[in-house]
Amino acid sequence: MENKRTCLYDKHVALGALISPFGGFDMPIQYTSIEDEHRAVRTACGVFDVSHMGEVTVCGKDAERYVNHIFTNDTTAIKPGEILYGMMCYPDGGTVDDLLVYKVADDEFLLVINAANIDKDWAWIEQQAEGYDVTLENASEQYGQIAVQGPEAERVVEEVLGLPCSELKFYTFKVIENGELRIENGASAITEGTARPLNSQFSTPNSQLIISRTGYTGEDGFEIYGPHEYIRECWDKLMATGDRCKPCGLGCRDTLRFEVGLPLYGDELSAEISPVMAGLSMFCKLDKPEFIGRDALIRQKSEGVGRKVVGIELADRAIPRHGYAVMKDGVKIGEVTTGYHTISTDKSVCMALIDAAHAKLGTELEIQIRRKTFPGTVVKKRFYDKHYKK
């Protein structure tokens, strides 16, 4: 089966990007170098094509009750225009996927899921909907999406794209339909009758545009969803700024998220790695009346888990890679999930899934790298401080 291509694929080819398969798509891994692109996001502004991500809409009378049934976090705690991070779990507590839930209204939600899991997630979401008065749509192919990330992101989005965003707080969003603002600052302008027109700088009609203060880099930034042609036009305008906006590939997206301890599904989360094992219990509202996997997660919290995801810092410059063995006194106790010599802090670090008995901060371990073992110490998974705008 051939890989899919995003609406920006030809733009990446024209820029000379290194293209490689990821999540069933041909995606740009880097344009110049992972290090250059990483530093651009940490110090100025980088732009990512994230159109491979999946989008599912949930609408109807039971929309909120249904989303709360499949989602570990609690959407009743937020208002329209706000976003939650959380997981979908199997009954045994294993992770179906981690995702963002956008609350458009009490009866309308947007679920943003991982590209590699779109088909699996969609099948799961449909399967769980029996008995709920909801309408589901897999809208993944309708949306293009870019992420504008870095300390200069706000200025770039407002000045280059003409989209007002400075008042958006972290994990909030706006919806623009046909050039009118419909959701702003956690209030639905649809229901309040206060929709107002926006002066668009684009030729492509905005049938629906979403802009959120979110990202996957540990820096301030925005994610913009819209029709394919609109997203292509956004990309062109950003690229026309020259050095002000650097195109960034998935290579530095991984190094950036890793430095600030953000998980990647398939590495730090999976059907075998629950949110509790991954250290993400804060996103599981176990006091909710019910959600799929709740009972299993409650047991894990009370009884403990056999394995945990931890951070490990090496004393040496050797680089721990995914799958390398983690040892304690010559006995294998786990494996590296993600590892790098960090660009921002110049340290060799990794996240690893290890036996919980050795997960305490300060525990001394070894990592086997090829035929040698290198000493390491269990540390916090956040290797670099996040810089979000609260």
N, C-alpha and C positions, 0 to 999 in steps of 0.2 A: 504494500500500500504506500502510495506517495505521501510525503509530508504535506501538510497544509501550508499556506503562505498568508501572512497578514496583508492588510491593505497598504502597508508601507514597504513591502518587500522590495519593490523596484527602486525605492529611495535608498535602501541599504546597499543594494548592488552598485548603484551609481556612485555612492560614497566609498566604495572599495572595502566594505565590511567583510570580515571573516564570517561566513555563514556556516551554521552547524545545526543538526537536528536537536530539538528540545521540546519535550511534551507533545510530540506529534506535529510540530511546526518547524520550518526552516527559519531560524532566527539569527540575528546578528550577535556574535559573541564579543567582538571588539572591532573598533575602527582604526585606532592608532595603537594603543596598548592598554591593557587592563589597568596598569598603574596610573597612566595619564588620566584616564577617564574617572577612575576612583578619586583622584585628587581634585579633579574639576568639581565633582559633587560635594566633596568636603569643604571646598574653599569658595566656590562660585555657583555654577549652575550646569547641570547635566540633564539631557533629555533621553528618555527611554521609550522604545516601542513596546508596549505591554498589551497589544491588541490580541495576543494569544489567550489572555485570561478569559474565563467563561462568565456569562451573566445569565441568571435565571430570575424571572419576575414571578412574584406570588401576589395575587389579587383576590379580593372577595371578602365576604362577611367573616369567615374564620381565618383570615390571613395571619393575624397576630398569634392566635391560638395555635395554628399549625406551625408557624416558624418557631415558636417557643417549644414545640414538641420535638423538633429535629435539631435544635440549636442549644448549645450548652449555656450561653449567656442569656440575659433576660431583656427582651425588647420592650417590655412594659415600663422599664426604668428610663427610657429615652423618649424624646419628642420627635415629630417629623423634622427632617433636616439633620438628624444625628445618626451616627454610625457606631456599630459595635463589632469587635473582633471576637471570634470564638471558634468552636469546633462542631462538626457533626460526628456523632459516635455510633458505633455498633452497640448492641445490647451488652456485650462483654467489656465495654469501655474502650476498645480499640478505636482508632481515629479513622473515620471515613475521609475527612478533609478538614483543613482549617480554612476559614473564609471571613469575609466582611459582609455584614448585613446593613444595608441602607434603609432607614425607615422613611419612606416617602409620605405615608399616611398610615392611620391605624389599620386600613384595609389594603395597603399596597407596600410591598417590600421588594428590594433588589438584592439578590445574593450574588456576590462576586467570588468565584471559585477558581481553583488552580487549573491551568491549561491541561496538564497531563491527566487530570481526573474528570474532565467534562462529561464524558460518556458514562463513566461509573457513577458520578454524583447525580447526573440527571436521572439515571435509572433508579437510584436510591430515593431521590426526592419524589419521583412519581409514585414509587411503591408505597411510601409512607403516607400518601395523601388520602387514602381511602377513609371515608367517613367525615371528611372536612369539606366545607363549602368554599372551595378555592379554585381559582383558575391559574394554572402553571404554564409558563412558556420558557423554553430554552432559547434565549435571545442572543446567544453567544456570537452568531455569525452576523448579527445586525450592528454590533458595536465595534468601532475602533477605539483604541485607548492609548494615550501617551501619559507618561509621568515626567513632570518637570520638578527636579529635586536640587536642593542646595540652598545656601544662605541668600543667594540672589533670586531665588525662584519667585517670590512674591512680586518683586519689581518687574521681572521678565514677563510674568503672566499678565500683569496689568498693562505694561507699556507696549509689549510686542503683540499680545493677543487681544488686548482691549477688554479683558474680562475682569470685572471688579472682584477682588478676592481678599483684600487686606483685612476685612472684618471677620472672615471665616476663622473659627477656632479649630484646634486640632480635633479631628474626627467629626467634623460637620461638613455639610455640602449644600449646594444650590442646584435647583433644577430649572432649566430654561427651556420653554416650549414655544416654538414659532416666534422667537425673538422676545418673549415676555418672561420675566422672572416669576417662577411659580412657588419655589420653596426658598426661604431665606431665614437664616439665624434661628433655625428650629421652629419656624412657624409656617404653616401652609397658607400660601397666598391664594390657592385655589378655593379653599373653604372660606377664607376671610374676605375674598373679593378684592384683594389689593394688588393684583398682578400689575406690573409696570413694564413698559417696553425698555429694551436695551439697545444701545446704538452699536450694532454689530459691524465689525470691520471686515467681514467675510462675505464672499459672494454666495457661498453654499447656504441654503436655507437650514435653520436649526430646527428640525422636527422635534428633536429632544436632545438637550445637552446637559450633562452632569459634570460639575466641577467640585471636587472634594479636597480638603486639606488632609491628605493621607500620603502614604508612601512606604517603601520597603528598604530604606537606606539609613535610617537613623538621623536624617537631616530634615529640616523644614521642606515642605514641598506640596505639590498638587497632582492629582490624577484627573484627567479630563476624558470623559466618555462621549462619543457622539457618532453620527453617521460617518461612513468610511471617507467620503469626499471631504467632509469637514475636518476630519483628523489629518488627512493628507495636506490640506491647506494650512492647518496649524503647524505641521511639521515643516513645511516649506518656509513659513514666516520665521520660525525659530532658527532654522538653518541659515537664513539670509542675514542673521545678525553677526555671522562670522564667529570670532572667538568668544562672544558673549554667552553662547549656548553650545556646549559640546555634545555631540551625539555619543551615547553610551550604550554598550552592549550588555548581554547577560553575564559576561565574565565579571565585570565590576559590580553588577547588581548582587552577585553572590558574595563577593568580598565585603561589600558595604553592609549587607544584612547580617553577615556572619560576625563582623566586628562588634555589633551592638546586640548580639545574642538573639536575633530573630530566627525562628525555626524555618526549615524548608521541609515540606511534605516529601516523604520518601527517605529523608535523612534523620531529622529529629522528631518526626511524627510519622505514624504509619498505622496499619491495621493491628500491628503488634506493639506499638508504642502509644500508650494512652496519654491524654493531657496531664494526668497526675505524674506519670513517669517522666514526662518532658518538662515538668516544673511549671505548668501552665494552669494550675488549679484556680488562680485568680479569675480566669475567664470561664469558669464552670460554676454557675450559681446553684449549688447543691440544695439551697433552701427553696428553690422553685418546686411547685407541687409535683411536676413530672417532666422528664425529657428522656429521650432514648439514651440509654447508657448511664442514667443517673444512679441507679442502685449499685452498679458495678463500681462507679467512681467513688461513691460513699464508702464502700467496703475497702477500696484501695487507700483512701484517706485515713480510715480508722485502723486498718490492719497493717498498712505499709505495703510497699511494692518490692519486688525482687530486684528490679533494675531501675536506674535513674540516669537521666542525661545530665552530664556535668561539664564544666569547663576545665581544661588542663593547660598549664603553661610549662613549656620546656625550658630547661636551662641552656640548651644548645640551639644553634640556628637551624638544625635539621627540621624538615617540614613533615608533619604528620598528615597523611592523606586518608581519605575515606576508606574504611575497611581494614586499616592497620590495627594490629592487635594491641590491646592495653593489658599490661602485665602487673602482677603484684607478687613479689618474691618468687619470680619464675613461673607463676601460674597465670594463665590467661583469664582475665575477669571481664573483658568487654572488647568493644571495637570503636574506632574513631568514626564519627558520623560526618563531620566536616573539619578540615584543618588547613591552615595557611600560615605563612610568615606575614603578619599583618602589615599592611601598607601604612596605616596611620600611626601605629605604635612601635613598629620594628621589633615585634616579638613573634616567636614560634608558638602558636596556641592551637587548640582544637576543642571541639565539642565531641563527647564520646558517650556511648550508652554502656554503663558498667554496672557490676553488682552493687546493690545499694549499700552493702556493708562497708564499702570503701569510698562512699560518695561524700564524706564529710570534708568541709573546706580544710585545706592544709595537709591532707593525706598525700603521702609520697608514693608515686607510681612509676612505671616505666612504659614506654611505647616502643614497640618493635618496628623499626624502619629498615626495610630490607633485612640484612643479616645482623644488624646491630640493635641494641636497646639503648634508649636515651631516657635519663631521669626526668620526671615531671611532677608537678604539684597540682592538686585539685584547687581551682579558683572559681570565682563567679563567672557565669557564662557571658556577661557583658564585658567585653575586652576594651570597649571604647564608649565614652559617654554620648548619649543621644542629645540632639539639639533641636527638639521640636518647639513649635510656638504654641504655648498653652492658651 
